[in-house]
Amino acid sequence: MKTIEIDDDLYAFIAGQTKHIGESASQILRRLLMTDSVEDTSTSAEAAEPVVDTPAAEPETAPVEVKKAAPKAKASSKAKPVEADASPATNVVAAVPANADDDALLKQVTPDALKQFDKRVDQFLYILQQAYVLQPAEFAQVETIKGKNRKYFATSKEELLATGSSTNPKAIPDSGYWVVSNNNTAKKLAMLSQVLQILGYSDKVIASVTETFSAQ
């Protein structure tokens, strides 16, 4: 496995390009960077990539583990790897255009707003709460975000607990929705990206929100 280090903003951008939960950093970069000619000559290798709906063998090519470069202000800070989800997403509905107010979301999700929370999970819940407040009707679409054997969003704690014993459901404040929270920062970034895509936010806004969350 090869390892590279990247800056915070690039790390957030890559996470913001996730098309489905469980897509690895290697798969994201392959999709963004590989040219048509390279893809034509590597058809057999790409055919070995795992299919979302059914488990498949790992691809023969060694995956690239992307690490976020440590902030310069913190000499002892360690790089954070972008990790692939163990349970690939299935039954995910493509983003449906909505009347998403990009400016309104960016005004709520700021570094100062996130700094009021000491825990990463509380920042995560705050962003989801703002997305709900701005689009309460459309927010129901987040329930289509699922893993192979797990739901990530539901309207009750019990519904999430029924899909696994270590889901650690958390209530999204003032929304009536619950979300699985026992995942790392990279997974939370992927989930935020997909929620905002489903709600119809622009790629620019998704990248900005995920970068703000990643930088905290």
Phi, psi and chi 1 to 4 in degrees:
 res  aa     phi    psi   chi1   chi2   chi3   chi4
   1 MET       -  127.7  175.8  178.7  -69.1      -
   2 LYS   -87.3  150.1  -56.9  -63.5 -176.1 -178.3
   3 THR  -129.4  132.8  -59.9      -      -      -
   4 ILE  -129.8  157.5   62.4  174.5      -      -
   5 GLU  -111.4  139.0  -70.1 -168.2   -8.4      -
   6 ILE  -131.9  160.9   59.4  174.6      -      -
   7 ASP   -75.0  163.8  -65.9  -33.0      -      -
   8 ASP   -57.2  -44.1  -69.0  -14.0      -      -
   9 ASP   -66.8  -36.1   55.6  -14.2      -      -
  10 LEU   -70.4  -37.4 -176.6   54.7      -      -
  11 TYR   -58.9  -45.4  173.1   82.2      -      -
  12 ALA   -67.0  -37.6      -      -      -      -
  13 PHE   -62.9  -44.8  173.5   78.8      -      -
  14 ILE   -61.7  -44.9  -67.3  173.8      -      -
  15 ALA   -62.0  -34.2      -      -      -      -
  16 GLY   -70.2  -14.4      -      -      -      -
  17 GLN   -91.6    3.5  -61.0  -56.3  -51.6      -
  18 THR   -61.4  128.0  -57.1      -      -      -
  19 LYS   -91.5  -25.7  -66.8  -60.2 -177.1 -176.6
  20 HIS  -155.4  150.9   59.1   77.4      -      -
  21 ILE   -62.8  131.3  -65.2  175.6      -      -
  22 GLY   105.3  -10.1      -      -      -      -
  23 GLU   -72.5  124.4 -174.9  176.0   27.6      -
  24 SER   -78.0  163.2   69.4      -      -      -
  25 ALA   -60.1  -37.9      -      -      -      -
  26 SER   -62.1  -42.0  177.8      -      -      -
  27 GLN   -67.3  -38.5  -69.0  170.2  -34.7      -
  28 ILE   -63.1  -48.0  -65.0  172.1      -      -
  29 LEU   -66.5  -37.0  -68.1  175.6      -      -
  30 ARG   -60.4  -44.6 -179.9 -174.3  -63.5  -84.3
  31 ARG   -66.2  -37.2  171.3  166.7   47.5   77.1
  32 LEU   -80.1  -32.9  -65.6  177.1      -      -
  33 LEU  -108.3  -28.4  -57.7  178.8      -      -
  34 MET   -69.8  130.7  -64.0  -69.2  -81.7      -
  35 THR   -81.5  166.4   62.1      -      -      -
  36 ASP   -59.5  -38.9  -68.5  -20.8      -      -
  37 SER   -66.7  -37.5   60.1      -      -      -
  38 VAL   -69.6  -38.4  174.2      -      -      -
  39 GLU   -65.4  -35.0  -70.4  173.4   -9.0      -
  40 ASP   -64.5  -37.4  -71.0  -19.0      -      -
  41 THR   -82.7   -8.4   60.1      -      -      -
  42 SER  -118.7   26.6   59.6      -      -      -
  43 THR   -58.8  -42.8  -58.5      -      -      -
  44 SER   -65.5  -34.9   59.7      -      -      -
  45 ALA   -70.4  -40.2      -      -      -      -
  46 GLU   -70.8  -25.4  -68.5 -174.4   20.7      -
  47 ALA   -63.7  -20.9      -      -      -      -
  48 ALA   -83.9   -5.5      -      -      -      -
  49 GLU   -61.9  142.1  -71.3  -70.3  -27.0      -
  50 PRO   -63.8  140.4    6.4   -8.5      -      -
  51 VAL   -86.6  142.9  179.2      -      -      -
  52 VAL   -61.3  -45.5  171.5      -      -      -
  53 ASP   -78.7  -27.6  -70.0  -30.3      -      -
  54 THR  -129.9  135.0   57.5      -      -      -
  55 PRO   -59.0  141.6  -21.8   32.3      -      -
  56 ALA  -137.8  165.1      -      -      -      -
  57 ALA   -64.9  151.2      -      -      -      -
  58 GLU   -62.6  144.2  -70.3  -66.1  -33.0      -
  59 PRO   -63.4  149.3   20.8  -31.1      -      -
  60 GLU   -68.2  -28.3  -65.4 -179.8   -0.3      -
  61 THR   -74.7  141.4   54.5      -      -      -
  62 ALA   -69.9  128.3      -      -      -      -
  63 PRO   -68.8  152.5   26.3  -34.0      -      -
  64 VAL  -100.9  123.4  176.6      -      -      -
  65 GLU   -92.2  118.1 -179.0 -178.9    6.0      -
  66 VAL   -95.9  129.3  178.8      -      -      -
  67 LYS  -116.1  141.0  -69.0 -170.7  175.6 -178.4
  68 LYS   -78.7  132.4 -178.5  176.4   66.3  173.5
  69 ALA   -65.8  142.4      -      -      -      -
  70 ALA   -66.3  137.9      -      -      -      -
  71 PRO   -57.4  139.8  -22.2   32.7      -      -
  72 LYS   -63.6  -28.5  -65.2 -179.6  179.8  179.1
  73 ALA   -74.2  -15.1      -      -      -      -
  74 LYS  -118.4   99.7  -60.5  179.3 -179.1  179.7
  75 ALA   -64.4  -30.8      -      -      -      -
  76 SER   -98.5    3.6   62.3      -      -      -
  77 SER   -69.3  140.0  176.9      -      -      -
  78 LYS   -97.4  148.5  -65.7 -176.5  177.7  179.2
  79 ALA   -67.1  145.7      -      -      -      -
  80 LYS  -105.2  123.7  -61.5  179.6 -179.9  178.4
  81 PRO   -78.2  146.7   26.8  -33.1      -      -
  82 VAL   -85.9  114.6  176.3      -      -      -
  83 GLU  -104.6  141.5  -59.9  178.2    2.2      -
  84 ALA   -78.4  143.6      -      -      -      -
  85 ASP   -70.8  138.2 -179.4   23.6      -      -
  86 ALA   -70.5  -23.4      -      -      -      -
  87 SER  -115.2  101.6  -59.2      -      -      -
  88 PRO   -62.3  147.9   20.9  -31.1      -      -
  89 ALA   -74.8  143.8      -      -      -      -
  90 THR  -134.8  162.9   58.7      -      -      -
  91 ASN    54.0   39.3  -58.5  -36.7      -      -
  92 VAL   -94.8  126.8  176.4      -      -      -
  93 VAL   -82.9  138.5  176.8      -      -      -
  94 ALA   -63.7  155.6      -      -      -      -
  95 ALA   -57.3  133.1      -      -      -      -
  96 VAL  -105.3  123.7  176.5      -      -      -
  97 PRO   -54.8  133.9  -24.9   34.3      -      -
  98 ALA  -134.8  172.9      -      -      -      -
  99 ASN   -81.6   60.0  -64.0  -38.4      -      -
 100 ALA   -73.3  129.1      -      -      -      -
 101 ASP   -95.3   95.1 -170.3  -23.9      -      -
 102 ASP   -57.7  -47.4  -71.4   -4.0      -      -
 103 ASP   -62.9  -39.5  -68.8  -22.4      -      -
 104 ALA   -62.6  -40.8      -      -      -      -
 105 LEU   -68.3  -42.7 -176.9   63.3      -      -
 106 LEU   -64.6  -29.8  -67.5  178.6      -      -
 107 LYS   -70.0  -28.2  -73.4  178.9 -179.2  177.9
 108 GLN   -89.1  -35.9  -62.8  -58.2  -41.9      -
 109 VAL   -97.3   88.1 -177.2      -      -      -
 110 THR  -123.9  161.9   64.1      -      -      -
 111 PRO   -55.5  -41.4  -28.7   37.1      -      -
 112 ASP   -64.9  -38.0  -72.6  -19.5      -      -
 113 ALA   -65.6  -39.0      -      -      -      -
 114 LEU   -76.0  -27.0  -64.2 -173.4      -      -
 115 LYS   -67.0  -16.5  -75.7  179.2 -179.0  176.7
 116 GLN   -71.8  -11.3   65.7 -178.7  -53.2      -
 117 PHE  -108.0  132.6  -57.4  102.4      -      -
 118 ASP   -81.5  -28.7  -65.0  -31.8      -      -
 119 LYS  -104.5  142.9  -63.5 -179.8  178.8  179.4
 120 ARG   -60.0  -39.3  175.4   73.2   72.4  175.4
 121 VAL   -64.1  -34.4   66.4      -      -      -
 122 ASP   -69.8  -34.4  -68.1  -29.7      -      -
 123 GLN   -64.8  -42.2  -63.5  172.9  -16.0      -
 124 PHE   -58.3  -47.1  176.2   63.3      -      -
 125 LEU   -66.0  -35.8  -66.1  172.5      -      -
 126 TYR   -62.4  -45.5  171.0   78.9      -      -
 127 ILE   -63.0  -42.9  -64.1  174.0      -      -
 128 LEU   -63.2  -37.8  -68.6  173.4      -      -
 129 GLN   -61.9  -44.3  177.8 -169.1   20.6      -
 130 GLN   -64.3  -37.7  -61.0  -49.1  -52.7      -
 131 ALA   -63.4  -38.6      -      -      -      -
 132 TYR   -67.6  -46.6  169.5   82.2      -      -
 133 VAL   -58.1  -38.9  168.9      -      -      -
 134 LEU   -77.7  -27.3  -67.5  171.7      -      -
 135 GLN  -142.5   68.1  -63.7 -166.8   67.6      -
 136 PRO   -63.0  -37.1   20.7  -32.6      -      -
 137 ALA   -71.5  -45.8      -      -      -      -
 138 GLU   -70.1  -20.1  -67.3   83.5   -5.1      -
 139 PHE   -62.2  -22.5 -162.5   82.7      -      -
 140 ALA   -58.7  -21.9      -      -      -      -
 141 GLN   -66.3  -17.4  -63.6  175.9   77.7      -
 142 VAL   -65.7  -18.9  -57.5      -      -      -
 143 GLU   -68.7  -11.0  -69.5 -167.6   78.0      -
 144 THR   -80.0   -9.1   63.2      -      -      -
 145 ILE   -82.2  110.6  -57.7  175.7      -      -
 146 LYS  -137.5  155.3  -58.9  176.8 -177.7  178.9
 147 GLY   -97.6 -175.3      -      -      -      -
 148 LYS   -58.5  -46.6  179.0 -177.2  176.2 -176.3
 149 ASN  -126.4   22.7  -61.3  -50.7      -      -
 150 ARG  -148.1  143.0  169.4 -177.2  -64.1 -171.3
 151 LYS   -95.0  147.2  -67.3 -170.3   66.0  173.2
 152 TYR  -104.1  -22.3  -69.1  102.2      -      -
 153 PHE  -134.2  145.6  -66.5   88.3      -      -
 154 ALA  -160.3  170.8      -      -      -      -
 155 THR   -95.5    5.8   53.8      -      -      -
 156 SER  -149.7  151.3   71.4      -      -      -
 157 LYS   -64.2  -40.3  179.3  178.6 -179.3  179.3
 158 GLU   -62.0  -35.4  -68.9   71.9   22.6      -
 159 GLU   -64.2  -37.4 -170.0  173.4   -6.6      -
 160 LEU   -75.6  -38.4  -66.4 -179.0      -      -
 161 LEU   -62.9  -29.3  -72.0  173.3      -      -
 162 ALA   -69.4  -17.3      -      -      -      -
 163 THR   -97.0   -0.7   65.6      -      -      -
 164 GLY   171.8  151.2      -      -      -      -
 165 SER   -85.4  -13.5   59.3      -      -      -
 166 SER  -119.8   33.6   58.9      -      -      -
 167 THR   -78.7  -27.9   54.4      -      -      -
 168 ASN    49.2   62.8 -167.4   22.8      -      -
 169 PRO   -63.8  141.7  -18.4   31.8      -      -
 170 LYS  -126.4  141.7  -63.7  -75.3 -174.0 -178.7
 171 ALA   -78.3  132.2      -      -      -      -
 172 ILE   -79.3  115.4  -59.2  173.4      -      -
 173 PRO   -51.5  135.0  -26.2   36.0      -      -
 174 ASP    59.0   27.8  -54.3  -40.4      -      -
 175 SER  -122.7  -27.2   71.5      -      -      -
 176 GLY    83.8    6.3      -      -      -      -
 177 TYR  -114.3  154.0  -72.2   89.0      -      -
 178 TRP  -121.5  154.4  -68.1   71.6      -      -
 179 VAL  -139.0  144.9   61.4      -      -      -
 180 VAL   -67.8  135.5  167.5      -      -      -
 181 SER  -125.6   -1.7   67.3      -      -      -
 182 ASN   -87.8   59.2   68.7  -30.6      -      -
 183 ASN  -136.8  162.6   35.8   48.2      -      -
 184 ASN   -80.7  177.6   58.1   26.2      -      -
 185 THR   -61.9  -40.7  -61.8      -      -      -
 186 ALA   -60.7  -40.7      -      -      -      -
 187 LYS   -67.6  -40.7  179.1   65.1  172.8  -67.4
 188 LYS   -62.1  -39.0  -73.5 -177.6  173.6   66.9
 189 LEU   -61.3  -43.0  -77.8  166.9      -      -
 190 ALA   -63.8  -41.1      -      -      -      -
 191 MET   -65.8  -42.8  -68.1  172.3   67.1      -
 192 LEU   -61.6  -43.3  -73.5  174.0      -      -
 193 SER   -59.3  -44.3  -64.9      -      -      -
 194 GLN   -70.8  -37.2 -165.8  155.6    3.7      -
 195 VAL   -60.3  -47.4  166.8      -      -      -
 196 LEU   -67.6  -34.1  -62.3 -178.2      -      -
 197 GLN   -62.9  -45.4  -73.4  171.8   -0.2      -
 198 ILE   -63.0  -35.0  -74.0  176.3      -      -
 199 LEU   -81.1   -3.7  -65.2 -179.8      -      -
 200 GLY    91.5   15.7      -      -      -      -
 201 TYR   -75.8  153.4  -72.6   98.1      -      -
 202 SER   -72.3  159.1   67.4      -      -      -
 203 ASP   -59.7  -35.8  -69.8  -16.8      -      -
 204 LYS   -62.8  -43.6 -178.3  178.2  179.3 -179.9
 205 VAL   -69.2  -40.7  168.2      -      -      -
 206 ILE   -61.0  -44.1  -66.3  171.9      -      -
 207 ALA   -63.5  -39.4      -      -      -      -
 208 SER   -66.6  -44.2  177.3      -      -      -
 209 VAL   -65.1  -46.1  170.1      -      -      -
 210 THR   -67.3  -34.9   53.3      -      -      -
 211 GLU   -66.7  -41.1 -178.9  178.5  -12.6      -
 212 THR   -62.6  -42.0  -60.7      -      -      -
 213 PHE   -67.4  -43.1  177.0   67.0      -      -
 214 SER   -64.7  -32.6  176.3      -      -      -
 215 ALA   -77.3  -12.5      -      -      -      -
 216 GLN   -75.3      -  -61.8  -56.1  -53.4      -
